Amino acid sequence: MNKQMSKHEVQHLIAKRVAKELHGPCTVNLGIGIPTLVAEYLEDKNVFLHTENGMLGVTDVEEEDIDPNLVNAGKLPVGEAVGTSFFDSSDSFAMIRGGHVDVAILGALQVAQSGIIANWAVPGKNILGVGGAMDLLVGAKKVIITMSHTSKDGQSKILKACTYPITSTRSVDMIVTELAVFEVVDQQLKLVELMPGVTLAEVKEKTEADFIV
C-alpha cells in the first residue's frame, strides 16, 4: 500500500467501501466492530439499520446526543431515525430467522476460500462468543464480511480452510478488507476490486486462499 495505515484508518476505509454496497429499500444488520462504522457512510435514506437487541431505525449519534439507554447489540450508543421501531430480542431474532433482514454485515477472525467463516471463538482464549452471527448467517439474504486482511503477526486471515471453529455452514457473499474486495461465487473466491494503492501482487502475497481474478 502507499503508506502504513493506522487501525482507525483501515477500519474506516473498509466501512466506507461496504456502504457503497447498500441500496434501499433494505433492512441491514450491523455486527460488532467495523460493521458499526458503516452507519457513518450511509447516504441512502431507505437503508434501515437493525440491531438484534430490538431496534429498527438505528442511526449514527453525535456525542452530545447520546442516550445511555439507546445502545446496539455491542453496547455502543446509537441514535434513532424518525419512525424507529422498538421490540424485544425474541421478535428481533424472529425477523432474522424469518428472512426479513436483507443484508448482514459481520466481522470475522478467518474466512475460508469456500466462503465459510469463523468469527466467534479462538481456542484457548475467552472472547465474546457467537452472539447473533449464527442466526444472521442462516437468515440474512446477503452476508458481507469486514475484516483486516492479515493478523497482527502478518498471517493471512483468508485461508484455504478455517482453523478456528466455524460459525455456520453457509458461505458468505462478499469479503471487504483494506487490500481487496472478494465475491464468493459457487464457493470460490473471486477478486473483484483492489483498494486504492494496492497491487495484485500484494494481495496474492498476503492471501493464503486460492482465488480467481
Backbone as a printed PyTorch tensor [residue, N CA C, xyz], in Angstrom:
tensor([[[  0.8440,  -1.1860,   0.0000],
         [  0.0000,   0.0000,   0.0000],
         [  0.8880,   1.2470,   0.0000]],

        [[  0.2930,   2.3890,  -0.3450],
         [  1.0840,   3.6140,  -0.4410],
         [  1.7090,   4.0120,   0.8890]],

        [[  0.9950,   3.7980,   1.9830],
         [  1.5300,   4.1500,   3.2910],
         [  0.9750,   3.1850,   4.3260]],

        [[  1.6510,   3.1400,   5.4650],
         [  1.1700,   2.2760,   6.5390],
         [ -0.0120,   2.9570,   7.2220]],

        [[ -1.1890,   2.3640,   7.1120],
         [ -2.3810,   2.9750,   7.6940],
         [ -2.5310,   2.5710,   9.1550]],

        [[ -3.1270,   3.4600,   9.9310],
         [ -3.4430,   3.1330,  11.3150],
         [ -4.6480,   2.1990,  11.3380]],

        [[ -4.8760,   1.5510,  12.4770],
         [ -6.0370,   0.6620,  12.6330],
         [ -7.3170,   1.4400,  12.3650]],

        [[ -7.3940,   2.6720,  12.8610],
         [ -8.5680,   3.5290,  12.6640],
         [ -8.8010,   3.7810,  11.1760]],

        [[ -7.7530,   4.0920,  10.4380],
         [ -7.8810,   4.3610,   9.0060],
         [ -8.3100,   3.1150,   8.2400]],

        [[ -7.7500,   1.9720,   8.6110],
         [ -8.1210,   0.6990,   7.9810],
         [ -9.6110,   0.4280,   8.1710]],

        [[-10.0840,   0.5770,   9.3970],
         [-11.4840,   0.2820,   9.7020],
         [-12.4370,   1.1860,   8.9250]],

        [[-12.0950,   2.4750,   8.8530],
         [-12.9750,   3.4170,   8.1490],
         [-12.9150,   3.2260,   6.6380]],

        [[-11.7690,   2.8580,   6.1000],
         [-11.6610,   2.5530,   4.6730],
         [-12.5950,   1.4080,   4.2940]],

        [[-12.5790,   0.3650,   5.1150],
         [-13.4230,  -0.8120,   4.8560],
         [-14.9000,  -0.4440,   4.9860]],

        [[-15.2540,   0.2740,   6.0520],
         [-16.6560,   0.6420,   6.2880],
         [-17.2050,   1.5030,   5.1500]],

        [[-16.3930,   2.4500,   4.6880],
         [-16.8240,   3.3430,   3.6010],
         [-17.0710,   2.5560,   2.3310]],

        [[-16.2210,   1.5570,   2.0420],
         [-16.3930,   0.7360,   0.8390],
         [-17.6520,  -0.1250,   0.9450]],

        [[-17.9060,  -0.6700,   2.1240],
         [-19.0880,  -1.5220,   2.2970],
         [-20.3740,  -0.7100,   2.1200]],

        [[-20.3720,   0.5300,   2.5770],
         [-21.5670,   1.3760,   2.4700],
         [-22.0270,   1.5190,   1.0170]],

        [[-21.0860,   1.4380,   0.0680],
         [-21.4340,   1.5520,  -1.3510],
         [-22.2750,   0.3710,  -1.8400]],

        [[-22.2500,  -0.7280,  -1.0830],
         [-22.9990,  -1.9300,  -1.4830],
         [-24.4690,  -1.8770,  -1.0600]],

        [[-24.8410,  -0.8770,  -0.2710],
         [-26.1820,  -0.8600,   0.3310],
         [-27.1040,   0.0930,  -0.4210]],

        [[-28.1340,  -0.4710,  -1.0160],
         [-29.0940,   0.3030,  -1.8000],
         [-30.5090,  -0.0270,  -1.3360]],

        [[-31.2340,   0.9850,  -0.9050],
         [-32.5660,   0.7610,  -0.3680],
         [-33.6270,   0.5810,  -1.4460]],

        [[-34.8230,   0.1680,  -1.0460],
         [-35.1720,  -0.1110,   0.3570],
         [-34.6250,  -1.4630,   0.8110]],

        [[-33.9710,  -1.4690,   1.9670],
         [-33.4770,  -2.7270,   2.5190],
         [-33.2600,  -2.5870,   4.0240]],

        [[-33.2810,  -3.7250,   4.6900],
         [-33.0200,  -3.8040,   6.1250],
         [-31.6510,  -4.4420,   6.3040]],

        [[-30.7950,  -3.7720,   7.0790],
         [-29.3950,  -4.1890,   7.2110],
         [-29.0340,  -4.3350,   8.6830]],

        [[-28.4360,  -5.4550,   9.0340],
         [-27.9490,  -5.6650,  10.3990],
         [-26.4430,  -5.4420,  10.4250]],

        [[-25.9870,  -4.6030,  11.3580],
         [-24.5640,  -4.3150,  11.5060],
         [-24.0090,  -5.0660,  12.7070]],

        [[-22.9910,  -5.8790,  12.4810],
         [-22.3480,  -6.6110,  13.5700],
         [-21.4440,  -5.7140,  14.3870]],

        [[-20.7570,  -6.3100,  15.3360],
         [-19.8620,  -5.5840,  16.2470],
         [-18.5370,  -5.2790,  15.5370]],

        [[-17.9360,  -4.1350,  15.8640],
         [-16.6260,  -3.7720,  15.3090],
         [-16.7570,  -2.9140,  14.0710]],

        [[-15.9970,  -3.2430,  13.0150],
         [-16.0030,  -2.4490,  11.7890],
         [-17.4120,  -2.2250,  11.2350]],

        [[-18.3070,  -3.2320,  11.2610],
         [-19.6480,  -3.0020,  10.7050],
         [-20.3860,  -1.7970,  11.3000]],

        [[-20.1830,  -1.5100,  12.5820],
         [-20.9040,  -0.3840,  13.1830],
         [-20.5170,   0.9450,  12.5310]],

        [[-19.3100,   1.0230,  11.9550],
         [-18.8410,   2.2630,  11.3280],
         [-19.5420,   2.5390,  10.0000]],

        [[-20.1640,   1.5140,   9.4180],
         [-20.8450,   1.6800,   8.1250],
         [-21.9320,   2.7510,   8.2270]],

        [[-22.5580,   2.8680,   9.3850],
         [-23.6360,   3.8450,   9.5800],
         [-23.1770,   5.2700,   9.2730]],

        [[-21.9010,   5.5490,   9.4900],
         [-21.3680,   6.8960,   9.2660],
         [-21.3110,   7.2650,   7.7860]],

        [[-21.3400,   6.2540,   6.9120],
         [-21.1350,   6.4960,   5.4780],
         [-22.3730,   6.2450,   4.6310]],

        [[-23.5000,   5.9450,   5.2680],
         [-24.7300,   5.6810,   4.5220],
         [-25.3250,   6.9810,   3.9990]],

        [[-25.6800,   6.9980,   2.7150],
         [-26.3200,   8.1650,   2.1150],
         [-27.7620,   7.8800,   1.7080]],

        [[-28.0890,   6.6150,   1.5240],
         [-29.4330,   6.2220,   1.0970],
         [-30.3540,   6.1740,   2.3130]],

        [[-31.3670,   7.0440,   2.3290],
         [-32.2920,   7.1230,   3.4710],
         [-33.2180,   5.9180,   3.5600]],

        [[-33.2110,   5.0780,   2.5290],
         [-34.0550,   3.8820,   2.5300],
         [-33.3010,   2.6210,   2.9350]],

        [[-32.1140,   2.8110,   3.5210],
         [-31.4020,   1.6950,   4.1520],
         [-31.6990,   1.7810,   5.6500]],

        [[-32.3970,   0.7760,   6.1700],
         [-32.8470,   0.7880,   7.5600],
         [-32.0010,  -0.1820,   8.3780]],

        [[-31.3840,   0.3380,   9.4240],
         [-30.4480,  -0.4570,  10.2130],
         [-31.1520,  -1.1520,  11.3720]],

        [[-30.8290,  -2.4300,  11.5220],
         [-31.4520,  -3.3080,  12.5120],
         [-30.3890,  -3.7800,  13.5070]],

        [[-30.7600,  -3.8640,  14.7690],
         [-29.8680,  -4.4590,  15.7650],
         [-30.6300,  -5.5360,  16.5280]],

        [[-29.9430,  -6.6420,  16.7890],
         [-30.6550,  -7.8070,  17.3320],
         [-31.1450,  -7.6420,  18.7590]],

        [[-30.7160,  -6.5850,  19.4690],
         [-31.2880,  -6.3600,  20.7940],
         [-32.6350,  -5.6410,  20.7260]],

        [[-33.1270,  -5.3170,  19.5080],
         [-34.5120,  -4.8950,  19.3910],
         [-34.7820,  -3.5070,  18.8770]],

        [[-34.1950,  -3.1400,  17.7520],
         [-34.3990,  -1.7970,  17.2150],
         [-34.2600,  -1.8160,  15.6950]],

        [[-35.1740,  -1.1430,  15.0040],
         [-35.0940,  -0.9670,  13.5580],
         [-35.1920,   0.5290,  13.2730]],

        [[-34.1240,   1.0910,  12.7070],
         [-34.0580,   2.5340,  12.5070],
         [-32.8660,   3.1290,  13.2250]],

        [[-31.8450,   2.3070,  13.4200],
         [-30.6160,   2.7440,  14.0960],
         [-29.8940,   3.7760,  13.2190]],

        [[-29.3780,   4.8270,  13.8540],
         [-28.5470,   5.7940,  13.1370],
         [-27.2670,   6.0390,  13.9350]],

        [[-26.3220,   6.6970,  13.2840],
         [-25.1320,   7.1750,  13.9740],
         [-25.5570,   8.2700,  14.9520]],

        [[-24.7760,   8.5140,  16.0100],
         [-25.1620,   9.5190,  17.0090],
         [-23.9570,  10.3730,  17.3900]],

        [[-24.1860,  11.6890,  17.5120],
         [-23.1340,  12.5960,  17.9710],
         [-22.9970,  12.4760,  19.4900]],

        [[-21.7960,  12.7370,  19.9940],
         [-21.5110,  12.5390,  21.4120],
         [-22.4600,  13.3170,  22.3170]],

        [[-22.8120,  14.5440,  21.9120],
         [-23.6800,  15.3660,  22.7740],
         [-25.1300,  14.8830,  22.7920]],

        [[-25.4790,  13.9770,  21.8580],
         [-26.8610,  13.4810,  21.7820],
         [-27.0180,  12.0690,  22.3290]],

        [[-25.9720,  11.5110,  22.9160],
         [-26.0240,  10.1240,  23.3830],
         [-27.0550,   9.9350,  24.4860]],

        [[-27.8950,   8.9160,  24.3350],
         [-28.8330,   8.4700,  25.3710],
         [-28.2900,   7.1400,  25.8950]],

        [[-27.9110,   7.0530,  27.1880],
         [-27.3010,   5.8160,  27.7090],
         [-28.2060,   4.5890,  27.6140]],

        [[-29.5010,   4.8190,  27.4060],
         [-30.4330,   3.6890,  27.2820],
         [-30.5710,   3.1900,  25.8450]],

        [[-29.9860,   3.9170,  24.9010],
         [-30.0740,   3.5190,  23.4980],
         [-28.7270,   2.9730,  23.0430]],

        [[-28.6260,   1.6520,  22.9530],
         [-27.3810,   1.0130,  22.5440],
         [-27.6760,  -0.0930,  21.5360]],

        [[-26.6430,  -0.4750,  20.7780],
         [-26.7930,  -1.5990,  19.8620],
         [-26.4010,  -2.8960,  20.5700]],

        [[-26.3300,  -3.9840,  19.8030],
         [-26.0320,  -5.2850,  20.4000],
         [-24.6320,  -5.3540,  20.9890]],

        [[-23.7510,  -4.4560,  20.5510],
         [-22.3960,  -4.4020,  21.0930],
         [-22.2570,  -3.4290,  22.2470]],

        [[-23.3940,  -2.9440,  22.7620],
         [-23.4450,  -1.9960,  23.9000],
         [-22.8880,  -0.6170,  23.5440]],

        [[-22.8050,  -0.2980,  22.2500],
         [-22.3450,   1.0210,  21.8300],
         [-23.5400,   1.9460,  21.6410]],

        [[-23.4080,   3.2360,  22.0050],
         [-24.5280,   4.1620,  21.8560],
         [-24.9130,   4.3550,  20.3950]],

        [[-26.2240,   4.4700,  20.1450],
         [-26.7380,   4.6920,  18.7910],
         [-27.8050,   5.7760,  18.8330]],

        [[-28.1290,   6.2960,  17.6470],
         [-29.2240,   7.2430,  17.5110],
         [-30.4400,   6.5450,  16.9410]],

        [[-31.5560,   7.2880,  16.9100],
         [-32.7930,   6.7110,  16.3630],
         [-33.3130,   7.6060,  15.2460]],

        [[-33.6060,   6.9940,  14.1120],
         [-34.1620,   7.7320,  12.9830],
         [-35.6410,   8.0170,  13.2410]],

        [[-36.1970,   8.9760,  12.4840],
         [-37.6390,   9.2230,  12.5510],
         [-38.3630,   7.9450,  12.1340]],

        [[-39.3170,   7.4980,  12.9460],
         [-40.0610,   6.2810,  12.6340],
         [-39.4330,   5.0080,  13.1640]],

        [[-38.3870,   5.1330,  13.9890],
         [-37.7410,   3.9570,  14.5790],
         [-38.7530,   3.1070,  15.3430]],

        [[-38.6080,   1.7930,  15.2090],
         [-39.4460,   0.8830,  15.9890],
         [-38.5820,   0.1000,  16.9750]],

        [[-39.1950,  -0.2100,  18.1210],
         [-38.5140,  -0.9590,  19.1740],
         [-39.2960,  -2.2310,  19.4590]],

        [[-38.5880,  -3.3130,  19.7860],
         [-39.2420,  -4.6050,  20.0380],
         [-38.3030,  -5.4360,  20.8860]],

        [[-38.7950,  -6.5560,  21.3960],
         [-37.9170,  -7.3590,  22.2560],
         [-37.0000,  -8.2420,  21.4150]],

        [[-36.0240,  -8.8230,  22.0880],
         [-34.9820,  -9.5750,  21.3990],
         [-35.5510, -10.7880,  20.6570]],

        [[-36.5820, -11.4050,  21.2190],
         [-37.1530, -12.5900,  20.5570],
         [-37.8000, -12.2050,  19.2280]],

        [[-38.4720, -11.0500,  19.1770],
         [-39.0400, -10.5840,  17.9100],
         [-37.9300, -10.2440,  16.9180]],

        [[-36.8420,  -9.6750,  17.4330],
         [-35.7160,  -9.3140,  16.5770],
         [-35.1140, -10.5510,  15.9130]],

        [[-34.9530, -11.6100,  16.7010],
         [-34.4060, -12.8460,  16.1320],
         [-35.4140, -13.5430,  15.2250]],

        [[-36.7010, -13.3470,  15.4730],
         [-37.7120, -13.8840,  14.5600],
         [-37.6070, -13.2000,  13.2020]],

        [[-37.3020, -11.8910,  13.2140],
         [-37.0910, -11.1770,  11.9460],
         [-35.9110, -11.7730,  11.1880]],

        [[-34.8150, -12.0290,  11.9240],
         [-33.6110, -12.5820,  11.2940],
         [-33.8850, -13.9840,  10.7530]],

        [[-34.4250, -14.8400,  11.6080],
         [-34.6410, -16.2400,  11.2220],
         [-35.7360, -16.3820,  10.1700]],

        [[-36.6210, -15.3930,  10.1090],
         [-37.7120, -15.4340,   9.1370],
         [-37.3450, -14.8720,   7.7810]],

        [[-36.0800, -14.4610,   7.6030],
         [-35.6200, -13.9860,   6.3030],
         [-35.9730, -12.5350,   6.0080]],

        [[-36.1870, -11.7290,   7.0700],
         [-36.6040, -10.3410,   6.8670],
         [-35.4390,  -9.3500,   6.9360]],

        [[-34.2170,  -9.8450,   7.0940],
         [-33.0280,  -8.9960,   7.0380],
         [-32.3790,  -9.1990,   5.6630]],

        [[-32.2460,  -8.1120,   4.9130],
         [-31.7240,  -8.2200,   3.5460],
         [-30.2160,  -8.4280,   3.5190]],

        [[-29.4930,  -7.6780,   4.3670],
         [-28.0360,  -7.7520,   4.3730],
         [-27.5340,  -7.7920,   5.8140]],

        [[-26.6180,  -8.6970,   6.1020],
         [-25.9110,  -8.7150,   7.3820],
         [-24.4530,  -8.3820,   7.1130]],

        [[-23.9150,  -7.4560,   7.8920],
         [-22.5010,  -7.0920,   7.7680],
         [-21.8120,  -7.5230,   9.0520]],

        [[-20.8750,  -8.4520,   8.9350],
         [-20.2600,  -9.0820,  10.0960],
         [-18.7410,  -8.9500,  10.0550]],

        [[-18.1250,  -9.0300,  11.2050],
         [-16.6800,  -9.1740,  11.2870],
         [-16.3220, -10.6520,  11.2740]],

        [[-15.0560, -10.9490,  11.0630],
         [-14.6240, -12.3500,  11.0740],
         [-13.1810, -12.4510,  11.5450]],

        [[-12.8710, -13.5740,  12.1550],
         [-11.4940, -13.8900,  12.5350],
         [-10.7650, -14.5610,  11.3720]],

        [[-11.5040, -15.4080,  10.6460],
         [-10.9540, -16.1120,   9.4850],
         [-12.0660, -16.3200,   8.4590]],

        [[-11.6770, -16.3650,   7.1940],
         [-12.5980, -16.7540,   6.1230],
         [-11.9060, -17.8090,   5.2770]],

        [[-12.6150, -18.8850,   4.9660],
         [-12.0880, -19.9230,   4.0800],
         [-12.3690, -19.5570,   2.6360]],

        [[-11.6130, -20.1360,   1.7080],
         [-11.8070, -19.8230,   0.2970],
         [-13.1780, -20.2560,  -0.2290]],

        [[-13.8690, -21.1020,   0.5310],
         [-15.2380, -21.5050,   0.1760],
         [-16.2700, -20.4950,   0.6580]],

        [[-15.8260, -19.4880,   1.4410],
         [-16.7660, -18.5040,   1.9880],
         [-17.2570, -18.8220,   3.3870]],

        [[-16.8410, -19.9540,   3.9340],
         [-17.1810, -20.3050,   5.3230],
         [-16.3650, -19.4120,   6.2650]],

        [[-16.9940, -18.9270,   7.3430],
         [-16.2690, -18.0370,   8.2520],
         [-16.1720, -18.6110,   9.6660]],

        [[-15.1710, -18.1040,  10.3850],
         [-15.0260, -18.3460,  11.8230],
         [-14.9670, -16.9730,  12.4780]],

        [[-15.9060, -16.6890,  13.3860],
         [-15.9010, -15.3410,  13.9670],
         [-16.2940, -15.3070,  15.4440]],

        [[-16.2860, -16.4800,  16.1100],
         [-16.8170, -16.4320,  17.4690],
         [-15.9270, -17.0700,  18.5360]],

        [[-14.9110, -17.7980,  18.1480],
         [-14.0990, -18.4890,  19.1620],
         [-12.6550, -18.6380,  18.6980]],

        [[-11.7460, -18.3990,  19.6270],
         [-10.3250, -18.6880,  19.4270],
         [ -9.9380, -19.7110,  20.4790]],

        [[ -9.5260, -20.9060,  20.0870],
         [ -9.1900, -21.9350,  21.0840],
         [ -8.2100, -21.4070,  22.1310]],

        [[ -8.5770, -21.5780,  23.3950],
         [ -7.7040, -21.1650,  24.4890],
         [ -7.8770, -19.7290,  24.9310]],

        [[ -8.7430, -18.9640,  24.2330],
         [ -8.9690, -17.5640,  24.6050],
         [-10.4340, -17.3390,  24.9560]],

        [[-10.6530, -16.4110,  25.8780],
         [-12.0120, -16.0800,  26.2990],
         [-12.4660, -14.8320,  25.5430]],

        [[-13.3130, -15.0110,  24.5120],
         [-13.8460, -13.8620,  23.7840],
         [-15.3670, -13.9030,  23.8280]],

        [[-16.0120, -12.9060,  23.2440],
         [-17.4330, -12.6410,  23.4730],
         [-18.3730, -13.8080,  23.1570]],

        [[-18.0680, -14.5920,  22.1390],
         [-18.9850, -15.6630,  21.7670],
         [-19.7280, -15.3290,  20.4880]],

        [[-20.6950, -16.1520,  20.1290],
         [-21.2800, -16.0960,  18.7850],
         [-22.3040, -14.9870,  18.6200]],

        [[-22.9780, -14.5440,  19.6860],
         [-23.9960, -13.5080,  19.5400],
         [-25.0510, -13.9060,  18.5240]],

        [[-25.3880, -12.9890,  17.6180],
         [-26.4090, -13.2840,  16.6130],
         [-25.8430, -13.7410,  15.2850]],

        [[-24.5230, -13.9150,  15.2040],
         [-23.8880, -14.2050,  13.9070],
         [-24.3900, -15.5000,  13.2850]],

        [[-24.5850, -16.5220,  14.0970],
         [-25.0360, -17.8090,  13.5670],
         [-26.4140, -17.6790,  12.9210]],

        [[-27.2930, -16.9280,  13.6050],
         [-28.6420, -16.7150,  13.0760],
         [-28.6110, -15.8610,  11.8070]],

        [[-27.7770, -14.8200,  11.8190],
         [-27.6820, -13.9390,  10.6540],
         [-27.1350, -14.6700,   9.4390]],

        [[-26.1860, -15.5650,   9.6430],
         [-25.6370, -16.3320,   8.5260],
         [-26.6890, -17.2530,   7.9080]],

        [[-27.5930, -17.7290,   8.7270],
         [-28.6480, -18.5990,   8.2110],
         [-29.7990, -17.7860,   7.6160]],

        [[-30.1550, -16.6540,   8.2670],
         [-31.3830, -15.9540,   7.9080],
         [-31.2450, -14.7840,   6.9500]],

        [[-30.0900, -14.0970,   6.9400],
         [-29.9500, -12.9060,   6.0880],
         [-29.8170, -13.3150,   4.6240]],

        [[-30.3640, -12.4710,   3.7440],
         [-30.3260, -12.8030,   2.3180],
         [-28.9230, -12.6450,   1.7300]],

        [[-28.1670, -11.6680,   2.2370],
         [-26.7990, -11.4400,   1.7620],
         [-25.9160, -11.1750,   2.9670]],

        [[-24.7090, -11.7310,   2.9730],
         [-23.7770, -11.5220,   4.0890],
         [-22.4670, -10.9540,   3.5500]],

        [[-22.0680,  -9.8100,   4.1270],
         [-20.8010,  -9.1580,   3.7670],
         [-19.8780,  -9.2050,   4.9810]],

        [[-18.6470,  -9.6270,   4.7650],
         [-17.6540,  -9.7080,   5.8440],
         [-16.6950,  -8.5160,   5.7590]],

        [[-16.4510,  -7.8930,   6.9070],
         [-15.4720,  -6.8120,   7.0140],
         [-14.3620,  -7.2730,   7.9460]],

        [[-13.1200,  -7.1270,   7.5160],
         [-12.0110,  -7.5930,   8.3500],
         [-10.6840,  -7.0690,   7.8160]],

        [[ -9.6800,  -7.0080,   8.6910],
         [ -8.3260,  -6.7280,   8.2220],
         [ -7.8330,  -7.9630,   7.4670]],

        [[ -7.0000,  -7.7330,   6.4690],
         [ -6.5860,  -8.8230,   5.5810],
         [ -5.6620,  -9.8220,   6.2820]],

        [[ -4.8520,  -9.3050,   7.2080],
         [ -3.9060, -10.1630,   7.9330],
         [ -4.0350,  -9.9490,   9.4340]],

        [[ -3.5100, -10.8850,  10.2000],
         [ -3.4970, -10.7800,  11.6600],
         [ -2.3680,  -9.8440,  12.0980]],

        [[ -2.2830,  -9.5730,  13.3940],
         [ -1.2510,  -8.6620,  13.9140],
         [  0.1610,  -9.1410,  13.5800]],

        [[  0.3360, -10.4660,  13.4700],
         [  1.6620, -11.0040,  13.1490],
         [  1.8650, -11.2090,  11.6390]],

        [[  0.9550, -10.6460,  10.8390],
         [  1.1310, -10.6710,   9.3920],
         [  0.6190, -11.9130,   8.6820]],

        [[ -0.0470, -12.8060,   9.4110],
         [ -0.5710, -14.0300,   8.7920],
         [ -1.9000, -13.7580,   8.0830]],

        [[ -2.0920, -14.3930,   6.9550],
         [ -3.3370, -14.2340,   6.2020],
         [ -4.5340, -14.7020,   7.0260]],

        [[ -5.6370, -13.9410,   6.9480],
         [ -6.8840, -14.3440,   7.5950],
         [ -7.8810, -14.9100,   6.5760]],

        [[ -7.4600, -14.8930,   5.2990],
         [ -8.2650, -15.5080,   4.2350],
         [ -7.5300, -16.7800,   3.8270]],

        [[ -8.0860, -17.9140,   4.2530],
         [ -7.3550, -19.1840,   4.2580],
         [ -7.9710, -20.2140,   3.3220]],

        [[ -7.2100, -21.2600,   3.0650],
         [ -7.7720, -22.3990,   2.3170],
         [ -8.9060, -23.0340,   3.1290]],

        [[ -8.7140, -23.1410,   4.4490],
         [ -9.7550, -23.6530,   5.3540],
         [ -9.5760, -22.9990,   6.7140]],

        [[-10.6700, -22.7470,   7.4040],
         [-10.6020, -22.1370,   8.7350],
         [ -9.9610, -23.0990,   9.7300]],

        [[ -9.1400, -22.5610,  10.6130],
         [ -8.5410, -23.3710,  11.6780],
         [ -9.2510, -23.1420,  13.0130]],

        [[-10.0810, -22.0990,  13.0960],
         [-10.9020, -21.8490,  14.2830],
         [-12.2790, -22.4780,  14.0640]],

        [[-13.0580, -22.6660,  15.1510],
         [-14.4190, -23.2120,  14.9950],
         [-15.2630, -22.3350,  14.0700]],

        [[-15.9280, -22.9550,  13.0980],
         [-16.7090, -22.1790,  12.1330],
         [-18.0270, -21.7140,  12.7570]],

        [[-18.6020, -20.6830,  12.1580],
         [-19.8360, -20.0840,  12.6750],
         [-21.0640, -20.7380,  12.0670]],

        [[-20.9980, -21.0930,  10.7890],
         [-22.1340, -21.6870,  10.0790],
         [-21.5990, -22.3880,   8.8430]],

        [[-22.3980, -23.2810,   8.2820],
         [-22.0060, -23.9370,   7.0370],
         [-22.4190, -23.1250,   5.8130]],

        [[-23.0760, -21.9810,   6.0240],
         [-23.4690, -21.1100,   4.9170],
         [-22.2750, -20.2330,   4.5030]],

        [[-21.9960, -20.1840,   3.2260],
         [-20.9340, -19.3220,   2.7020],
         [-21.4110, -17.8760,   2.6540]],

        [[-20.5000, -16.9420,   2.9260],
         [-20.8350, -15.5270,   2.8180],
         [-20.8040, -15.1140,   1.3490]],

        [[-21.2380, -13.8850,   1.0630],
         [-21.3460, -13.4240,  -0.3220],
         [-20.2100, -12.5020,  -0.7430]],

        [[-19.6640, -11.7560,   0.2170],
         [-18.6320, -10.7650,  -0.1090],
         [-17.7000, -10.5950,   1.0760]],

        [[-16.4190, -10.2980,   0.7850],
         [-15.4180, -10.0130,   1.8220],
         [-14.7320,  -8.7090,   1.4370]],

        [[-14.6870,  -7.7710,   2.3830],
         [-14.0240,  -6.4860,   2.1360],
         [-12.9150,  -6.3120,   3.1750]],

        [[-11.6940,  -6.1380,   2.6990],
         [-10.5510,  -5.8630,   3.5710],
         [ -9.9260,  -4.5400,   3.1390]],

        [[ -8.8590,  -4.1310,   3.8130],
         [ -8.1750,  -2.8950,   3.4250],
         [ -7.3650,  -3.0710,   2.1330]],

        [[ -7.2520,  -4.3310,   1.6530],
         [ -6.4990,  -4.5930,   0.4300],
         [ -7.3860,  -4.8740,  -0.7770]],

        [[ -8.5270,  -5.5200,  -0.5490],
         [ -9.2850,  -6.0070,  -1.7030],
         [-10.7410,  -6.2820,  -1.3650]],

        [[-11.5140,  -6.4460,  -2.4340],
         [-12.9120,  -6.8800,  -2.3260],
         [-13.0400,  -8.1990,  -3.0740]],

        [[-13.5570,  -9.2010,  -2.3720],
         [-13.7960, -10.5140,  -2.9740],
         [-15.2910, -10.8070,  -2.9790]],

        [[-15.7490, -11.4770,  -4.0210],
         [-17.0800, -12.0730,  -4.0140],
         [-16.9060, -13.5860,  -3.9340]],

        [[-17.8810, -14.2500,  -3.3230],
         [-17.8690, -15.7140,  -3.2490],
         [-18.8980, -16.2340,  -4.2460]],

        [[-18.4130, -16.9160,  -5.2740],
         [-19.2840, -17.4350,  -6.3260],
         [-19.1130, -18.9450,  -6.3810]],

        [[-20.1920, -19.6740,  -6.1240],
         [-20.1410, -21.1490,  -6.1190],
         [-19.0100, -21.6570,  -5.2260]],

        [[-18.9160, -21.0820,  -4.0290],
         [-17.9290, -21.4600,  -3.0120],
         [-16.4840, -21.2850,  -3.5030]],

        [[-16.3030, -20.2870,  -4.3670],
         [-14.9560, -19.9540,  -4.8520],
         [-14.7590, -18.4450,  -4.7350]],

        [[-13.5750, -18.0500,  -4.2780],
         [-13.2720, -16.6300,  -4.1230],
         [-12.9520, -15.9920,  -5.4700]],

        [[-13.5670, -14.8310,  -5.6990],
         [-13.3200, -14.0790,  -6.9240],
         [-12.8980, -12.6660,  -6.5400]],

        [[-11.6890, -12.2640,  -6.9010],
         [-11.2080, -10.9090,  -6.6230],
         [-11.8790,  -9.9510,  -7.6030]],

        [[-12.6430,  -8.9800,  -7.0840],
         [-13.3860,  -8.0700,  -7.9690],
         [-12.8670,  -6.6340,  -7.9060]],

        [[-12.0600,  -6.3220,  -6.8840],
         [-11.5920,  -4.9320,  -6.7640],
         [-10.3590,  -4.8650,  -5.8650]],

        [[ -9.4090,  -4.0230,  -6.2630],
         [ -8.2670,  -3.7140,  -5.4040],
         [ -8.5330,  -2.3880,  -4.7200]],

        [[ -8.1600,  -2.2690,  -3.4450],
         [ -8.3100,  -0.9970,  -2.7510],
         [ -7.2650,  -0.0080,  -3.2750]],

        [[ -7.4960,   1.3000,  -3.0860],
         [ -6.5640,   2.3090,  -3.6160],
         [ -5.1240,   2.0730,  -3.1780]],

        [[ -4.2110,   2.1080,  -4.1570],
         [ -2.7910,   1.9730,  -3.8570],
         [ -2.3090,   0.5550,  -3.6620]],

        [[ -3.1900,  -0.4340,  -3.8550],
         [ -2.8370,  -1.8390,  -3.6340],
         [ -2.5940,  -2.5310,  -4.9710]],

        [[ -1.5970,  -3.4110,  -5.0130],
         [ -1.3080,  -4.1650,  -6.2340],
         [ -1.8190,  -5.6000,  -6.1090]],

        [[ -2.0200,  -6.2230,  -7.2500],
         [ -2.4360,  -7.6270,  -7.2690],
         [ -1.3710,  -8.5000,  -6.6090]],

        [[ -0.1050,  -8.1720,  -6.8390],
         [  0.9900,  -8.9550,  -6.2430],
         [  0.9160,  -8.9170,  -4.7150]],

        [[  0.5610,  -7.7540,  -4.1590],
         [  0.4580,  -7.6460,  -2.6990],
         [ -0.6790,  -8.5120,  -2.1630]],

        [[ -1.8080,  -8.5180,  -2.8670],
         [ -2.9410,  -9.3420,  -2.4340],
         [ -2.5720, -10.8230,  -2.4920]],

        [[ -1.9130, -11.2310,  -3.5780],
         [ -1.5040, -12.6380,  -3.7050],
         [ -0.5360, -13.0310,  -2.5930]],

        [[  0.3730, -12.1280,  -2.2740],
         [  1.3720, -12.3960,  -1.2370],
         [  0.7320, -12.5830,   0.1390]],

        [[ -0.3400, -11.8510,   0.4030],
         [ -0.9260, -11.8330,   1.7490],
         [ -2.2030, -12.6550,   1.8600]],

        [[ -2.4930, -13.4670,   0.8390],
         [ -3.7010, -14.2970,   0.8480],
         [ -3.3260, -15.7580,   0.6950]],

        [[ -3.6090, -16.5520,   1.7270],
         [ -3.3130, -17.9870,   1.6370],
         [ -4.2870, -18.7000,   0.7080]],

        [[ -5.5180, -18.2370,   0.7170],
         [ -6.5650, -18.9020,  -0.0760],
         [ -6.2950, -18.7610,  -1.5630]],

        [[ -6.8120, -19.7160,  -2.3220],
         [ -6.8110, -19.6000,  -3.7820],
         [ -7.9620, -18.6870,  -4.2020]],

        [[ -7.7370, -17.8800,  -5.2280],
         [ -8.8270, -17.0340,  -5.7340],
         [ -8.6210, -16.8030,  -7.2220]],

        [[ -9.7140, -16.4600,  -7.8980],
         [ -9.6400, -16.1260,  -9.3220],
         [ -9.7870, -14.6050,  -9.4400]],

        [[ -9.2490, -14.0570, -10.5290],
         [ -9.2630, -12.6110, -10.7480],
         [-10.2680, -12.2860, -11.8400]]])
